[in-house]
Structure formats: C-alpha cells, structure tokens
Amino acid sequence: MDNQFLKINQQCFNNLIEINNALPIVETKGDSTMIMYKIRLTLSATLEQMQKDNQEEEKKIESIKIDNTKNTLIKKGG
C-alpha cells in the first residue's frame, strides 16, 4: 500500500471531528448498529492518525535550523 501524505485544511479537519463527535448520538437499530460502530472506529482511527502525522510534521519542521555563520544545517530531535 502506498503511503502518500496529503494536507488537509483546518476547516475540513474540524468538520471530521464534529462528525465523529455526533455519530454516537445517532439512533440505530439492527444491522445499522454494527455499521455505525465500524464507521465510528474507522473515523476515529483516521483522525488519530491525521493528528499524529501533523504533529510529527510540525516537529520535523521545527527541528531543522540553519546556522548561517557556518553555512550548515543543524538537526535537532526528529
């Protein structure tokens, strides 16, 4: 499976979080209950992975500094 990283804007991310928070209060019966459960699990896992990926990217960006006095890159952490 190809792991292609894509950006998502904050509004889309917020919309997904609102959907995730609303799903538990939707009334379901019969097979719909299991379908909604699987949807909630998938959405929660996706949001968690997106948050993790964004945090790691922020750490990578912050960890690279340029030392202009020596014309070299200094990598910290990551």
N, C-alpha and C positions, 0 to 999 in steps of 0.2 A: 504494500500500500504506500502510495506517495504521500509524504507529509509536506504539503505545500502550506506555508503560513500566509494568511491573509489578514489584512487590517479590518477592523470594524469600528465604526464611529461610536461615540459615547451614547448618542440617542438610540441607536439600534441595540446596543448592549443594555441600556435601561429598559427598553421595551421587552427584551427577552427576560430580564429579571422580573418585571411586572407580570408577565405571562406565567412564569414559574411560580410566583407567589399566589397567583389566582387559581391555578389548577387544583390545589387541594380542596377548595370550597365548591367545586363543580359537582353537582349530584349525578351519580351514575348508578346503573343497575345492571345486573347480569354480566355479560362479557365486556361491556363498556368499562366496568370497574378495572379489569385487568389491563385493558388497552390504555386507560388513563394512567394507571400505575407505571406502565412501561414508558409512556411518554414523559411522565414526570422524572423518572430515573434517567432517561436519556438526556433530557433538557438540563437537569441538574449537573450531570457529569460533563456535559458540553460547556456549561457556564463555568464550572470549576476549572476545567482545562483552559478555557479562554483567559480567566483571571490569572492562572498560573503562568501561561505563556506571556501575557502582558507584563507581569511583574518581572519575569526573567529578562525580557527585552529591556525594560527600564534599568535593571541592574547592569546589563551589558553596556548600555549607552553611558551610564554614569561612571562605569569603571574604567573607561578609556580616557586618558588625559594626554595632552601633548605638551612636552617640555620644550618650549621654544628656545631656551638657552642652549640646549644640546641637539636640537632638531631630532628628537627621538620620541617614540610613543612609550608611555608608562601605563602598563595594565595592572589594575588592582582588582583583586577578587575575581568573580566570574570564572 
